[in-house]
Amino acid sequence: MKFLKYISSIYFRGLVLCPAALIVWSVPVCSQLTISVEEVLAKSDLYTSDKWVKEGIRFLDEEPQDLPYLEKLEFRSETDEFDLGRQEYLFRSSFNSSKMRKFHEQEIAISRQELLIKHDNYVASIISAYHFQTAKWYYIEIEKQQLLEEKNILEDKKIILQRLMNNSLDIDLEEFLKLENDLQEIRSALLRIDHQKATIISQLLGEDFGIDSIQLSAPNWLSFGFMHKTLSDLKGQFAQNRLLFQQQLKVDKAALKEKQEKAESQKIIDFVQIKYAGRDNLEFGNEISLGFGINIPTRSSRRVKQNEARLDMIEEQVELDQLQWELSQELKQLYAHFDLLKKEYNVLQEYIDINERSKTYEKYKTIEGIEPLSLLSLKESILKNQQKLIKIEKEAVLTYLTIISRLNAFPTNGREANLLIDKS
């Protein structure tokens, strides 16, 4: 008993437990730079240049894009019996119909929309990646602190068991070996976390910082209430999804192509020509003739090209329908998963609040004679529940971002886009 009293006086390491989302910020770190979530997300502007989009729009708006009236001009010449005095000259022109000119204008308008939507999708994908990586960085900081705390607890347990062994007291050998294995797994996990953090910082900031030289500041991090409200507000935006709009433009372009092929098959005047014969040495006026060609429509006129255009339009429409169905099903699953995580979090938080193990630990550690291993096990149990909370919260935040990404609802301005801060 005297020995146990001696052991219980050992200093137990660890930080003060506080709400899960704030654990990492309760530990001051010397000589660290601090960067806010807003500053990190704003750096996405460095990779979202609209230079080429502006150039493309300028080209479509300022350079001549209209379909000319004359489709083709031809000049032909041939001789009769190799007599240059009997040379024949022919000038022929074919025309674009007013329908074809109208369809071409519509095609240019669709191309302009496609260019803009591709740029918006490109920018949104970069901003989305910044949100995901920033969220991972935030939880890496918390997970690392929790692992360090768990490592301290296990090392304290190891010290006690080693002292018991040195005093020839019986201990559970399997428990000691499991303790050694758990410590080794934590050391490996810390190495992996440091590597992940270094990689994320390099990707987000474009600079090489030491893993302990910069810290993410997020005092108003997401809450479940804010995430739930945001996702509820976005439910009605499914029809405005840029991915669906982009596919709809492909359908419109394919349908326009079909109309162009039909209009081409209904073209009446094929060409107009002026011919100078120059064979009988007559006066110039008698050598000149005017001719034209008329298309005679048949059921098979340009049938192959029309069929191909029709099939292309059907394929694009099938792609659109399939994309709509897949997105709707995926979003249903994601929303259901988020709701499940929210319920799990609330149940676990309620369990923690009811049991009040933190208060129990603070109470018992002041009582003389309490076995230190029991105190450490209680402290470890408290930490395990906090780790479970953080794991659920992290998965919920990543699910929340995935839903926004699949809805294609990320803003296209990095300095205005911040969906990681509770604004409620």
Summary of the structure (lengths in Angstrom):
residues: 424
radius of gyration: 37.1
end to end distance: 55.0
largest distance: 137.7
contacts: 1177
relative contact order: 0.16
helix: 66%
strand: 12%
